[in-house]
Each structure stands twice: as C-alpha cells, then as structure tokens.
Amino acid sequence: MLSMALSMSKEAKILFTAVYILTCLGVVMTYSASAVYADYTYKNHLHFLVRQILFVLIGTFALFVVAYVPVPFWKQQARVFILLAIVSLVMVFVPILGHTAGGAQRWIKLGFFNFQPVEFAKLAVCLYLADYLSRKMKYIKKGGIQIFFPPLFLVGIICALTVFQPDLGSCVFIFLMAAIMFFMAGIRLRYVFAASLVFLPIFYFLVIRVPYRLSRLTAYLNPWEDPQGSGFQIIQSFLAFGLGGLNGVGIGQGTQKLFYLPSSYTDFILSVIGEELGFVGLLAVILLYVVIFVAGIHIAEKAERLFERFLVSSLTLLIILQALVNMSVATGLIPTKGLPLPFVSYGGTSIVMNLVAVGILLGIDRSMSARR
C-alpha cells in the first residue's frame, strides 16, 4: 500500500483522495438516511451502515489488488470480461440464482450479498471498448462504419438483457457511454445522427408504450400534476433541497428521509445531502466529482499507449456520467432513473465496481510512472 502511494503521480493522489472523501461521506450519509428505516424494518438502526462499511472494505481491498494487476492483462482479457458480463446478465433469469425485488429481476443471490451484474457489465464495456477501439483505430480513421458493428452487437446484447430485467436506465446509460467512446475514437457525426433516427421507434415502444415509464416521463414534465402519485418522489426531492437552504439543517436532522422521500439512501441520497448539508454541501460534492474528472483527464493525457488512454477515459466517464445522471434525476433535470451516486449511494455491487475502476486507473498511472 505504501509503495503504491509513493509511486502514484500527483493526479493519482488527488483522484484517490477525492474518491475516499466521497466514500467516507457516503458512509455517514447512508447511516443518516437509513437509520430510521432500518430500525423500523430490521429492528437494527445500524443495518445499512454496517453493510456499507463492509462493502467499502471489500471495495478497498479489490482496489489495491487490481492496482497491481499488469495493464496488459486488462487488454488481453477484455473480450473475456464482456462475455462474462453477458453470462452474468443471463444468470439473473435463472430461478435458483436470480433474485427479484420491487418487480425487477436484477440481482444474483450470493449468500448475504446480492450481486447486480449490470454494474459489472458497465466496467466490462469500458474494458472491451478500450481494447477494441485501440486495435481498430487505423480502420476507424478511414471512416468506415462497418468497423463499429462488432462492438455494437455485443453492447446491444447487454442493453437488451438489461431492458428485460427491466432496467431501462442502465441500458440507456451503457448505450450513451458506448456512443461517447465511439465519438472519442473518431466516428463520423453523420453516423451518430443516423443511429439516433434508428433508435427513435425503439424509444417509442420502450417508453411511450409502457405505462409506468410514460408516467415517469409525464412526472418529469409536470410533477405537480400528480403530486401523490408519479410526481411524489421528485417533489419530495425538491422539498429536501428547499429545506436545506444554504447551510443545511445538520447531519441527522433532516426530515424528508423519514418515510417521505423514497430511495433516500440509494438513488436520492443527494437530496438528503442537500437537506442536511445545504447548498454548501452540494457544492462540495460537485467539486469532488470535478476533481475526479480533471485528474482522470490528466492521467489520460499522459498515457502514451492508445489502449491506456481509452481505458482511463472510459473509466473516468463511467464514474462522472453516473454522477451527472444521478444529480440530474435528483434535481428534476431528467426523468427518474435508478442509477446510484458513485461512492456515496448505498449499494454493494456499485461501490465495489466503482472502486475497482479506480484501482485500474491507479494501476495504469503506476505503470506509466514506472516507465518514465
């Protein structure tokens, strides 16, 4: 651990510090947001706190392990990881293994721990695209669209399996992440516009023709039209931000988490932060993600090898894009989607996979430092 700290660049140290400030904040806010609910449901107000600390410890151990994995390993095994992601997404539909909650079948039961394959799939997509795009760059520069068909096929399978769970939010996230990676690799804009036209009818059948998704869309457009129904969650989020004001009401003193704001310790933990730490606390959280983004970009700029540059960029995008989507949902800028706030929201698979992503980033930085 000490040797890794000594070998890290300035950017990597800043990245690591920002990540663990957010992680520690997440532990505190998870307890604040979940204690009353945990006591009511499990007769133990520490239920979610203990589990979150355990997830952080597992994730931290994984971070240090993967940080010492040679970078060529990720390139060599990228296709294995994408296939494992597909297999794990299929496994959620196996009756003995799959676990259903809230009408969604998104988890694999592993003892006391529910593993969510889509979180692993996001990481696998980053690895696979970084490898594929770095290998095919000379063909991409020629402007042909056919070179994008193989990754689109595999990413499409992952998106389809995710939709069937159902988890449209993660599906859109993975597709958007892949589209940004293609754009970074140099895909022509006309192909992006053509793809957008192709996916319009898919959007129609997945959203407009599905009642509960359509209600989310109408709630986003006008939550006050149905304040006790589809608009309830986002209205309670607005109230939390409003009650927080500039400095917040104090950690543990918020009221919206008391059975008013649904998913207060997972998808809407930012709203609890807004109420208890105020605008100042929200600004600090946003700045920490900006620090992670800037540090990640600096590490990518220093990468001499194309695969490393793509992988650092994609992993940074993985973290920051999730944060942007979560914040946008909590503030009503986009319709409700079930994406956690990286390092902060409660959730075992999410925090472990995000810390693994940071571990890979640090490993690449360490490898680059060793070559200099």
C-alpha positions in Angstrom: 0.0 0.0 0.0 2.8 2.4 0.9 4.8 1.5 -2.2 1.8 2.3 -4.4 1.2 5.6 -2.6 4.9 6.5 -3.3 4.7 5.6 -6.9 1.5 7.5 -7.7 1.6 10.7 -9.6 0.2 13.9 -8.2 -3.0 13.5 -10.3 -3.5 9.9 -9.0 -3.1 11.0 -5.4 -5.6 13.8 -5.9 -8.0 11.3 -7.5 -7.6 8.8 -4.7 -8.2 11.5 -2.0 -11.3 12.8 -3.7 -12.7 9.3 -4.1 -12.3 8.4 -0.4 -13.7 11.8 0.8 -16.8 10.9 -1.2 -16.7 7.3 0.1 -16.5 8.5 3.7 -19.3 11.0 3.1 -21.3 8.2 1.7 -20.9 6.0 4.8 -22.0 8.9 7.0 -25.0 9.9 4.8 -26.0 6.3 4.3 -26.4 6.0 8.1 -28.2 9.3 8.4 -30.6 8.5 5.6 -31.3 4.9 6.5 -31.2 4.6 10.3 -34.9 5.2 11.0 -36.0 3.0 8.1 -33.5 0.2 9.2 -34.8 0.4 12.8 -38.4 0.2 11.6 -37.7 -2.7 9.1 -34.9 -4.7 10.7 -35.0 -3.6 14.3 -31.4 -2.5 13.9 -30.6 1.1 13.1 -27.0 0.1 12.1 -28.2 -2.4 9.5 -27.3 -0.4 6.4 -24.3 1.3 8.0 -22.6 -2.0 8.8 -23.2 -3.4 5.3 -22.0 -0.2 3.7 -18.8 -0.2 5.7 -18.3 -3.9 4.7 -18.8 -3.0 1.1 -16.3 -0.2 1.3 -13.7 -2.5 2.9 -14.3 -5.2 0.2 -14.0 -2.5 -2.5 -10.9 -1.0 -1.0 -9.2 -4.5 -0.9 -10.2 -5.0 -4.5 -8.9 -1.6 -5.4 -5.4 -2.3 -4.1 -5.4 -5.8 -5.7 -6.3 -4.6 -9.2 -3.9 -1.7 -8.9 -1.1 -4.2 -9.0 -2.5 -6.2 -12.0 -0.3 -5.6 -15.1 -2.0 -3.3 -17.6 -1.6 -5.8 -20.5 -3.9 -8.2 -18.5 -6.9 -5.9 -19.0 -6.3 -5.7 -22.7 -5.7 -9.4 -23.1 -8.9 -10.4 -21.1 -11.2 -7.6 -22.3 -13.2 -10.0 -24.6 -13.5 -12.5 -21.7 -14.9 -9.8 -19.4 -17.6 -8.8 -21.9 -18.6 -12.4 -22.4 -18.7 -12.9 -18.6 -20.9 -9.8 -18.3 -23.4 -11.3 -20.8 -23.4 -14.6 -19.0 -24.0 -12.9 -15.6 -26.8 -10.9 -17.0 -28.4 -14.1 -18.3 -28.0 -15.7 -14.9 -30.4 -13.3 -13.2 -33.2 -15.0 -15.1 -32.2 -18.5 -13.7 -34.8 -19.2 -11.0 -32.3 -20.6 -8.4 -29.8 -17.8 -8.8 -31.9 -14.8 -9.8 -33.3 -12.5 -7.1 -36.3 -10.3 -7.7 -37.1 -7.1 -5.7 -39.6 -4.4 -6.5 -40.8 -6.1 -9.6 -37.3 -6.2 -11.2 -35.1 -9.2 -11.6 -31.6 -7.6 -11.5 -29.6 -9.5 -8.9 -27.9 -12.8 -8.3 -28.2 -14.1 -4.7 -24.7 -14.8 -3.2 -25.4 -15.5 0.5 -26.0 -12.3 2.3 -24.8 -10.3 -0.7 -26.9 -9.5 -3.8 -24.7 -9.1 -6.8 -26.0 -6.8 -9.5 -24.5 -7.9 -12.9 -25.2 -4.7 -14.7 -22.7 -2.9 -12.6 -20.0 -5.4 -13.7 -21.3 -5.1 -17.2 -20.6 -1.3 -17.2 -17.0 -2.0 -16.2 -16.7 -4.8 -18.8 -18.0 -2.5 -21.6 -15.3 0.0 -20.7 -12.6 -2.6 -20.9 -13.9 -4.1 -24.1 -14.4 -0.8 -26.0 -10.9 0.4 -24.9 -9.3 -2.7 -26.3 -11.4 -2.9 -29.5 -11.1 0.8 -30.4 -7.4 0.9 -29.8 -6.9 -2.2 -32.0 -9.1 -0.9 -34.9 -8.0 2.8 -34.9 -6.4 2.6 -38.3 -9.7 1.3 -39.8 -11.7 3.9 -37.9 -9.6 6.7 -39.4 -10.6 5.6 -42.8 -14.2 6.5 -42.0 -15.9 3.1 -42.5 -19.0 2.4 -40.3 -18.8 -1.4 -40.5 -15.9 -1.4 -38.0 -18.4 -0.4 -35.3 -20.7 -3.3 -35.9 -19.0 -6.0 -33.7 -18.9 -3.8 -30.6 -22.5 -2.6 -31.3 -23.6 -6.2 -31.5 -22.1 -7.1 -28.1 -23.2 -3.9 -26.4 -26.6 -4.3 -27.9 -26.9 -7.8 -26.3 -26.0 -6.3 -22.9 -28.5 -3.5 -23.4 -31.3 -5.9 -24.4 -30.7 -8.2 -21.4 -30.7 -5.1 -19.2 -34.0 -3.9 -20.6 -35.6 -7.4 -19.9 -34.7 -7.1 -16.2 -36.3 -4.4 -16.6 -33.7 -1.6 -16.2 -34.1 0.9 -19.0 -32.0 3.5 -17.1 -28.8 1.3 -17.1 -29.5 0.3 -20.7 -29.6 4.0 -21.8 -26.5 4.7 -19.7 -24.5 1.9 -21.3 -25.6 2.9 -24.8 -24.7 6.5 -24.1 -21.3 5.6 -22.7 -20.6 3.5 -25.8 -21.7 6.3 -28.1 -19.4 8.8 -26.4 -16.5 6.3 -26.7 -17.2 5.9 -30.4 -17.2 9.6 -30.8 -13.9 9.9 -28.9 -12.5 7.3 -31.3 -13.5 9.4 -34.3 -16.8 8.1 -35.6 -18.4 10.5 -38.1 -21.2 12.6 -36.8 -23.5 11.6 -39.6 -23.4 8.0 -38.3 -24.4 9.3 -34.9 -27.4 11.1 -36.3 -28.4 8.1 -38.4 -28.3 5.9 -35.2 -30.4 8.4 -33.4 -33.1 8.1 -36.1 -33.0 4.3 -35.9 -33.5 4.4 -32.1 -36.5 6.8 -32.1 -39.0 4.0 -32.7 -37.2 1.8 -30.1 -37.7 4.7 -27.7 -41.3 4.9 -28.6 -42.0 1.2 -27.8 -39.8 1.1 -24.6 -41.1 4.4 -23.1 -44.3 5.8 -24.7 -46.0 2.4 -24.9 -45.1 1.3 -21.4 -47.5 2.9 -18.9 -45.2 3.1 -15.8 -42.3 4.6 -17.9 -44.7 7.0 -19.6 -45.9 8.1 -16.1 -42.2 8.9 -15.2 -41.9 11.0 -18.3 -45.1 13.0 -17.6 -44.0 13.4 -13.9 -40.7 14.8 -15.1 -42.5 17.3 -17.4 -45.0 18.3 -14.7 -44.6 16.5 -11.3 -47.3 18.8 -9.7 -50.0 17.2 -12.0 -49.9 14.1 -9.8 -48.2 15.1 -6.5 -49.4 11.9 -4.7 -48.5 9.5 -7.5 -45.9 9.7 -10.2 -44.7 13.1 -9.2 -44.4 12.3 -5.5 -40.7 11.3 -5.4 -39.3 14.3 -7.3 -41.5 16.7 -5.4 -40.1 15.3 -2.1 -36.6 15.7 -3.5 -37.3 19.4 -4.3 -38.6 19.9 -0.8 -35.4 18.4 0.6 -33.3 20.8 -1.3 -35.5 23.7 -0.3 -35.4 22.8 3.4 -31.6 22.6 3.3 -31.1 26.1 2.1 -27.5 27.4 2.2 -26.0 25.6 5.2 -28.4 22.7 5.7 -30.3 21.6 8.8 -27.4 19.5 10.1 -26.4 15.8 9.7 -29.0 13.6 11.0 -31.6 16.4 11.4 -33.3 16.0 8.0 -37.0 15.1 7.9 -37.5 14.1 4.2 -35.8 10.8 4.8 -38.5 9.9 7.4 -40.7 7.9 5.0 -41.3 10.9 2.8 -38.5 10.6 0.2 -38.4 7.2 -1.4 -34.9 5.7 -2.0 -33.4 8.2 0.3 -30.2 6.2 0.9 -29.8 5.0 -2.6 -30.9 6.9 -5.7 -31.9 10.1 -3.9 -29.1 10.3 -1.3 -28.1 13.6 -3.0 -31.4 15.1 -1.8 -30.6 14.1 1.8 -27.2 15.7 1.4 -28.9 18.8 0.1 -31.3 19.0 3.1 -28.7 18.2 5.8 -25.6 19.9 4.4 -27.3 22.5 2.3 -26.0 24.2 -0.9 -22.5 24.3 0.6 -22.5 20.5 1.0 -23.9 20.0 -2.5 -21.2 22.3 -4.0 -18.5 20.4 -2.2 -19.8 17.1 -3.6 -19.9 18.5 -7.1 -16.4 19.9 -6.8 -15.1 16.5 -5.7 -16.5 14.9 -8.9 -15.0 17.7 -10.9 -11.6 16.9 -9.2 -12.0 13.3 -10.2 -12.9 14.2 -13.8 -9.9 16.6 -14.1 -7.5 14.2 -12.5 -8.7 11.4 -14.8 -8.3 13.5 -17.9 -4.8 14.5 -16.9 -3.9 10.8 -16.4 -5.4 10.0 -19.8 -3.4 12.9 -21.5 -0.2 11.5 -20.1 -0.9 8.0 -21.5 1.5 7.1 -24.3 -0.4 3.9 -25.4 -3.8 4.2 -27.1 -5.4 1.4 -25.0 -4.4 3.1 -21.7 -5.7 6.4 -22.9 -9.1 4.9 -24.0 -9.4 2.9 -20.8 -8.6 5.8 -18.4 -11.0 8.0 -20.4 -13.8 5.3 -20.3 -13.4 4.6 -16.6 -13.4 8.3 -15.8 -16.5 8.6 -18.0 -18.1 5.7 -16.2 -17.9 7.5 -12.8 -18.7 11.0 -13.9 -21.5 10.2 -16.2 -23.2 8.2 -13.5 -22.8 11.1 -11.1 -24.3 13.5 -13.7 -27.3 11.3 -14.3 -27.9 10.8 -10.6 -27.7 14.5 -9.9 -29.9 15.4 -12.8 -32.6 13.0 -11.6 -32.5 14.3 -8.1 -32.8 17.9 -9.3 -35.5 17.1 -11.8 -33.4 17.8 -14.9 -34.1 14.4 -16.5 -36.8 11.7 -15.8 -36.2 9.3 -12.9 -33.6 6.6 -13.5 -32.3 4.1 -11.0 -28.6 5.0 -11.1 -26.6 5.4 -7.8 -24.4 8.3 -7.0 -20.9 6.8 -7.3 -19.1 6.1 -3.9 -22.0 7.8 -2.0 -25.2 5.8 -2.5 -25.8 2.6 -0.6 -25.2 -0.5 -2.7 -22.6 -3.2 -2.6 -22.0 -4.0 -6.2 -22.0 -0.3 -7.2 -19.4 0.7 -4.7 -17.2 -2.3 -5.2 -17.2 -2.0 -9.0 -16.5 1.8 -8.9 -13.6 1.2 -6.5 -12.3 -1.5 -8.8 -12.5 1.1 -11.7 -10.4 3.5 -9.6 -8.0 0.7 -8.8 -7.5 0.1 -12.6 -6.9 3.8 -13.1 -4.3 3.9 -10.3 -2.7 0.7 -11.8 -2.4 2.4 -15.2 -0.9 5.5 -13.6 1.6 3.4 -11.6 2.6 1.6 -14.8 3.2 4.9 -16.6 5.2 6.2 -13.7 7.4 3.1 -13.8 8.1 3.6 -17.5 9.2 7.2 -17.0 
